[in-house]
Amino acid sequence: MPADMILIKSSEPNGICYVETKNLDGETNLKYKQANPKLAEIPESDYINFEGKLQCESPNEYIYEFDGNLNIILNDVQSEAIFIDKNSFLLRGCSLQQTEYIYGLVVYVGHNSKIMKNSPSARNKVSRIEEAMNWQIFIIIIAQLVLSFTGAFVNLVMSYIYQVNHNFNQSLGRFDLLCPYEWITK
């Protein structure tokens, strides 16, 4: 089944179908599900005009529980509320066996399906080597930042000293070879 759905009718008498749930719980024996008798009585030709409203619980992780009411409007006549329980509820991931076909009403899809709500989130696995490497990379980045800021500060101080020394030497008319970076710029 691609989604959680309510069994409406099947090819078997009395709206019974057989499903295998080994993908969900590991059990290989067949389980039978049965549509509500009021739903199974509806002729297949009337499914084209099938309208209704399903009132059920919001998506949750309890895969063995389901309760809802289905109000059907068929040929402009509204039926009484039909109770839907877990016996006619098909879970995403189970497979149809020994039944030719079924008709179903999709209830939950995607991440809202019960099996997806029930599955735990994946843990973040990190080996000891990765953890040690992460700390080493962190220390290297901090050391590089410290060295960069130290170099920038030394450059700022040296530039200030050069500026003061250069202005002083110019006022005296001397040329000082020890002024940093002056021979590069000329």
JOVEN-V495426 format. One line per field, one symbol per residue. ss: DSSP state (h for helix, s for strand, l for the rest). Layout:
ss=???
This chain:
ss=lllsssssssllhhhssssslhhhhllllsssssllhhhhlllhhhhhhlssssssllllllllllssssssssllsslllsssshhhssllllsssllllssssssslhhhlhhhhhlllllllllhhhhhhhhhhhhhhhhhhhhhhhhhhhhhhhhhhhhhhhhhhhhhlllllllllhhhhl
